[in-house]
Amino acid sequence: MKLLTPDLGLFVWMLVAFSVVLVILAKFAWKPIVGALKERETGIADSLAQAEKVKAEMAQLQSDNEALLQKAQEERAQLLKEARDARDKMINEAKEQAKIEANKIIAEAQAAIQHQKNAAMTDVKNQVGNLVIEVATKVLGRELTNAGEQERFIQDLTKDIKLN
């Protein structure tokens, strides 16, 4: 029970020992401990500031990436639109060129048909003229005395004529 109620002498010696330890600690240990704590506090604060800075940079990079992605998508859409427009323009030009060529070919064919028709008509007229001259030559070349013989002769000539 003496430890629970110490004597005055024990109390004084304990107080002296505590004071000596406190002075030694104050002189040699407190400054390095406080310095280390301040250094650690500064390091933590710097790390937190650096983490906030990196976080802000990451947010900025992410927004920049999203902006670049949006711009790339817009450019892609514009390029696709231009490609579709160019394709449609080329198709329309090809159609117009085909129509022009078809009309040209049709016009040439119609001209050739008209030329052939005119040549055929000229040929038919020439053949009819030759037949008329031939018939007239045969009729005039023969002397016919009566009308019955003339009729029979004309019918014989018409049987001999072959039309092309």
C-alpha atoms as a printed R data frame, in Angstrom:
    type eleno elety resid chain resno       x      y        z
1   ATOM     1    CA   MET     A     1   0.000  0.000    0.000
2   ATOM     2    CA   LYS     A     2   2.899  2.250    0.177
3   ATOM     3    CA   LEU     A     3   2.851  2.696   -3.602
4   ATOM     4    CA   LEU     A     4  -0.622  4.075   -3.518
5   ATOM     5    CA   THR     A     5   0.190  6.687   -0.914
6   ATOM     6    CA   PRO     A     6   3.852  7.670   -1.466
7   ATOM     7    CA   ASP     A     7   5.917  9.554    1.103
8   ATOM     8    CA   LEU     A     8   6.974 13.109    0.591
9   ATOM     9    CA   GLY     A     9  10.622 12.124   -0.046
10  ATOM    10    CA   LEU     A    10   9.678  9.665   -2.790
11  ATOM    11    CA   PHE     A    11   7.465 12.282   -4.311
12  ATOM    12    CA   VAL     A    12  10.272 14.852   -4.400
13  ATOM    13    CA   TRP     A    13  12.766 12.405   -5.943
14  ATOM    14    CA   MET     A    14  10.235 11.428   -8.576
15  ATOM    15    CA   LEU     A    15   9.631 15.114   -9.320
16  ATOM    16    CA   VAL     A    16  13.392 15.753   -9.645
17  ATOM    17    CA   ALA     A    17  13.859 12.745  -11.966
18  ATOM    18    CA   PHE     A    18  10.905 13.809  -14.103
19  ATOM    19    CA   SER     A    19  12.279 17.374  -14.324
20  ATOM    20    CA   VAL     A    20  15.732 16.101  -15.390
21  ATOM    21    CA   VAL     A    21  14.186 13.868  -18.064
22  ATOM    22    CA   LEU     A    22  11.973 16.765  -19.166
23  ATOM    23    CA   VAL     A    23  14.949 19.150  -19.506
24  ATOM    24    CA   ILE     A    24  17.001 16.559  -21.401
25  ATOM    25    CA   LEU     A    25  14.108 15.874  -23.718
26  ATOM    26    CA   ALA     A    26  13.452 19.597  -24.208
27  ATOM    27    CA   LYS     A    27  17.113 20.306  -24.961
28  ATOM    28    CA   PHE     A    28  17.866 17.371  -27.267
29  ATOM    29    CA   ALA     A    29  14.679 15.639  -28.468
30  ATOM    30    CA   TRP     A    30  11.919 18.224  -28.842
31  ATOM    31    CA   LYS     A    31  13.465 20.194  -31.737
32  ATOM    32    CA   PRO     A    32  14.152 17.139  -33.943
33  ATOM    33    CA   ILE     A    33  10.708 15.665  -33.173
34  ATOM    34    CA   VAL     A    34   8.902 18.953  -33.863
35  ATOM    35    CA   GLY     A    35  11.041 19.491  -37.009
36  ATOM    36    CA   ALA     A    36  10.241 16.004  -38.242
37  ATOM    37    CA   LEU     A    37   6.540 16.561  -37.563
38  ATOM    38    CA   LYS     A    38   6.574 19.909  -39.385
39  ATOM    39    CA   GLU     A    39   8.509 18.359  -42.284
40  ATOM    40    CA   ARG     A    40   6.020 15.517  -42.462
41  ATOM    41    CA   GLU     A    41   3.101 17.970  -42.307
42  ATOM    42    CA   THR     A    42   4.672 20.030  -45.113
43  ATOM    43    CA   GLY     A    43   5.272 16.867  -47.171
44  ATOM    44    CA   ILE     A    44   1.659 15.771  -46.736
45  ATOM    45    CA   ALA     A    45   0.373 19.247  -47.631
46  ATOM    46    CA   ASP     A    46   2.628 19.311  -50.722
47  ATOM    47    CA   SER     A    47   1.465 15.832  -51.720
48  ATOM    48    CA   LEU     A    48  -2.182 16.882  -51.342
49  ATOM    49    CA   ALA     A    49  -1.541 20.029  -53.384
50  ATOM    50    CA   GLN     A    50   0.267 17.976  -56.029
51  ATOM    51    CA   ALA     A    51  -2.623 15.468  -56.079
52  ATOM    52    CA   GLU     A    52  -5.132 18.305  -56.555
53  ATOM    53    CA   LYS     A    53  -2.975 19.742  -59.333
54  ATOM    54    CA   VAL     A    54  -2.754 16.339  -61.066
55  ATOM    55    CA   LYS     A    55  -6.498 15.874  -60.610
56  ATOM    56    CA   ALA     A    56  -7.148 19.287  -62.213
57  ATOM    57    CA   GLU     A    57  -4.744 18.441  -65.054
58  ATOM    58    CA   MET     A    58  -6.485 15.098  -65.600
59  ATOM    59    CA   ALA     A    59  -9.872 16.823  -65.691
60  ATOM    60    CA   GLN     A    60  -8.468 19.329  -68.210
61  ATOM    61    CA   LEU     A    61  -6.976 16.527  -70.314
62  ATOM    62    CA   GLN     A    62 -10.257 14.637  -70.223
63  ATOM    63    CA   SER     A    63 -12.200 17.705  -71.360
64  ATOM    64    CA   ASP     A    64  -9.570 18.326  -74.056
65  ATOM    65    CA   ASN     A    65  -9.880 14.698  -75.179
66  ATOM    66    CA   GLU     A    66 -13.660 14.981  -75.308
67  ATOM    67    CA   ALA     A    67 -13.369 18.204  -77.311
68  ATOM    68    CA   LEU     A    68 -10.913 16.554  -79.710
69  ATOM    69    CA   LEU     A    69 -13.192 13.543  -80.043
70  ATOM    70    CA   GLN     A    70 -16.168 15.786  -80.765
71  ATOM    71    CA   LYS     A    71 -14.135 17.736  -83.319
72  ATOM    72    CA   ALA     A    72 -12.956 14.496  -84.955
73  ATOM    73    CA   GLN     A    73 -16.542 13.239  -85.146
74  ATOM    74    CA   GLU     A    74 -17.649 16.525  -86.711
75  ATOM    75    CA   GLU     A    75 -14.813 16.354  -89.238
76  ATOM    76    CA   ARG     A    76 -15.698 12.738  -90.012
77  ATOM    77    CA   ALA     A    77 -19.334 13.695  -90.542
78  ATOM    78    CA   GLN     A    78 -18.260 16.581  -92.788
79  ATOM    79    CA   LEU     A    79 -15.962 14.322  -94.813
80  ATOM    80    CA   LEU     A    80 -18.725 11.744  -95.214
81  ATOM    81    CA   LYS     A    81 -21.151 14.461  -96.321
82  ATOM    82    CA   GLU     A    82 -18.617 15.804  -98.833
83  ATOM    83    CA   ALA     A    83 -17.969 12.277 -100.114
84  ATOM    84    CA   ARG     A    84 -21.716 11.644 -100.531
85  ATOM    85    CA   ASP     A    85 -22.119 14.976 -102.312
86  ATOM    86    CA   ALA     A    86 -19.184 14.206 -104.609
87  ATOM    87    CA   ARG     A    87 -20.601 10.739 -105.314
88  ATOM    88    CA   ASP     A    88 -24.043 12.168 -106.112
89  ATOM    89    CA   LYS     A    89 -22.477 14.841 -108.313
90  ATOM    90    CA   MET     A    90 -20.433 12.231 -110.194
91  ATOM    91    CA   ILE     A    91 -23.501 10.025 -110.650
92  ATOM    92    CA   ASN     A    92 -25.582 12.939 -111.923
93  ATOM    93    CA   GLU     A    93 -22.799 14.015 -114.286
94  ATOM    94    CA   ALA     A    94 -22.496 10.443 -115.573
95  ATOM    95    CA   LYS     A    95 -26.272 10.280 -116.099
96  ATOM    96    CA   GLU     A    96 -26.253 13.585 -117.960
97  ATOM    97    CA   GLN     A    97 -23.314 12.446 -120.086
98  ATOM    98    CA   ALA     A    98 -25.110  9.161 -120.835
99  ATOM    99    CA   LYS     A    99 -28.262 11.065 -121.825
100 ATOM   100    CA   ILE     A   100 -26.230 13.331 -124.103
101 ATOM   101    CA   GLU     A   101 -24.494 10.334 -125.683
102 ATOM   102    CA   ALA     A   102 -27.805  8.470 -126.066
103 ATOM   103    CA   ASN     A   103 -29.432 11.503 -127.696
104 ATOM   104    CA   LYS     A   104 -26.416 11.869 -129.979
105 ATOM   105    CA   ILE     A   105 -26.586  8.180 -130.968
106 ATOM   106    CA   ILE     A   106 -30.362  8.453 -131.541
107 ATOM   107    CA   ALA     A   107 -29.899 11.576 -133.671
108 ATOM   108    CA   GLU     A   108 -27.175  9.863 -135.689
109 ATOM   109    CA   ALA     A   109 -29.379  6.788 -136.131
110 ATOM   110    CA   GLN     A   110 -32.334  8.942 -137.217
111 ATOM   111    CA   ALA     A   111 -30.095 10.782 -139.683
112 ATOM   112    CA   ALA     A   112 -28.802  7.457 -141.021
113 ATOM   113    CA   ILE     A   113 -32.377  6.143 -141.313
114 ATOM   114    CA   GLN     A   114 -33.461  9.315 -143.139
115 ATOM   115    CA   HIS     A   115 -30.453  9.015 -145.440
116 ATOM   116    CA   GLN     A   116 -31.242  5.343 -146.137
117 ATOM   117    CA   LYS     A   117 -34.884  6.233 -146.728
118 ATOM   118    CA   ASN     A   118 -33.928  8.992 -149.149
119 ATOM   119    CA   ALA     A   119 -31.505  6.657 -150.913
120 ATOM   120    CA   ALA     A   120 -34.204  3.969 -151.149
121 ATOM   121    CA   MET     A   121 -36.742  6.483 -152.480
122 ATOM   122    CA   THR     A   122 -34.225  7.693 -155.042
123 ATOM   123    CA   ASP     A   123 -33.482  4.113 -156.049
124 ATOM   124    CA   VAL     A   124 -37.213  3.310 -156.348
125 ATOM   125    CA   LYS     A   125 -37.769  6.444 -158.445
126 ATOM   126    CA   ASN     A   126 -34.842  5.520 -160.669
127 ATOM   127    CA   GLN     A   127 -36.162  1.972 -161.119
128 ATOM   128    CA   VAL     A   128 -39.691  3.237 -161.852
129 ATOM   129    CA   GLY     A   129 -38.251  5.718 -164.351
130 ATOM   130    CA   ASN     A   130 -36.208  2.942 -165.998
131 ATOM   131    CA   LEU     A   131 -39.269  0.697 -166.149
132 ATOM   132    CA   VAL     A   132 -41.362  3.472 -167.676
133 ATOM   133    CA   ILE     A   133 -38.644  4.146 -170.237
134 ATOM   134    CA   GLU     A   134 -38.330  0.440 -170.997
135 ATOM   135    CA   VAL     A   135 -42.087  0.003 -171.377
136 ATOM   136    CA   ALA     A   136 -42.337  3.123 -173.479
137 ATOM   137    CA   THR     A   137 -39.442  1.904 -175.621
138 ATOM   138    CA   LYS     A   138 -41.081 -1.455 -176.174
139 ATOM   139    CA   VAL     A   139 -44.476  0.093 -176.851
140 ATOM   140    CA   LEU     A   140 -43.070  2.640 -179.226
141 ATOM   141    CA   GLY     A   141 -40.686  0.126 -180.758
142 ATOM   142    CA   ARG     A   142 -43.515 -2.042 -181.885
143 ATOM   143    CA   GLU     A   143 -46.087 -0.962 -184.271
144 ATOM   144    CA   LEU     A   144 -49.507 -1.839 -183.159
145 ATOM   145    CA   THR     A   145 -52.427 -1.549 -185.439
146 ATOM   146    CA   ASN     A   146 -55.394 -2.354 -183.338
147 ATOM   147    CA   ALA     A   147 -56.466 -1.573 -179.778
148 ATOM   148    CA   GLY     A   148 -56.923 -5.228 -178.755
149 ATOM   149    CA   GLU     A   149 -53.332 -6.015 -179.540
150 ATOM   150    CA   GLN     A   150 -52.194 -3.008 -177.541
151 ATOM   151    CA   GLU     A   151 -54.202 -4.169 -174.519
152 ATOM   152    CA   ARG     A   152 -52.816 -7.675 -174.723
153 ATOM   153    CA   PHE     A   153 -49.285 -6.379 -175.163
154 ATOM   154    CA   ILE     A   154 -49.539 -4.099 -172.105
155 ATOM   155    CA   GLN     A   155 -50.871 -7.010 -170.019
156 ATOM   156    CA   ASP     A   156 -47.975 -9.199 -171.141
157 ATOM   157    CA   LEU     A   157 -45.521 -6.477 -170.209
158 ATOM   158    CA   THR     A   158 -47.031 -6.003 -166.759
159 ATOM   159    CA   LYS     A   159 -46.723 -9.747 -166.122
160 ATOM   160    CA   ASP     A   160 -43.046 -9.634 -167.038
161 ATOM   161    CA   ILE     A   161 -42.256 -6.690 -164.758
162 ATOM   162    CA   LYS     A   162 -40.951 -7.750 -161.360
163 ATOM   163    CA   LEU     A   163 -41.158 -5.164 -158.578
164 ATOM   164    CA   ASN     A   164 -38.394 -5.179 -155.988
